[in-house]
């Protein structure tokens, strides 16, 4: 939850010290969230803990790559275009 607050507040300011502080909050939130998600996966997998955590990491990387590739591109609008 902390990472969501940090990344949302990064978007609303151009003040450098504020941006640095929000980045620290964002990274702190991620550093708390990742072990919190990996721990139950390791507990559920029992003996195959290493394989389960590796597959989870591969899925996370795959989702990240997929979301970056499918990011909607914003195209500039020509002001002189009559079809607006």
Order of alpha helices (4+ residues) and beta strands (2+ residues): alpha-alpha-alpha
